[in-house]
């Protein structure tokens, strides 16, 4: 059971199978790390009844989650691009990186669409000029102009 002040759970359900189990373990690890952090900040020197420090129990919980995830990782064949791991290590938010890459792709797509439109327009003008100045080519060029329209 997560602590009452831990982050709220995801709105979407976990996938089925190993991936879902792994996702649930990762959520448990995130909660355990959050709980450890709040415990260290709030109560790092006090001892609970029975002589067990609260921090030690939280650390054991984190280690248990890490061990379970390590065991599960032996059965996962999903490859993660090294750039993503590097970005995460450099404290960059994966959602922000994804947003930036989508915006960049959309910008490049618009730029390429502009180039294609410009070349298409130029091609049509060129064909029209060739038809006007070289009427013998008209029957060869007209079908191409009509196909593009």
ABEGO torsion letter per residue (X at the ends): XBBAABBBBBABBBBBEAAAAAAAAAAAAAAAAAAAAAAAAABAABBBBGGBBAAAAAAAAAAAAAAAAAAAAAABABBBBAAAAAAAAAGBBAAAAAAAAAAAAAAAAAAAAAAAAAAAAAAAAAAAAAAAABAAAAAAAAAAAAAAX
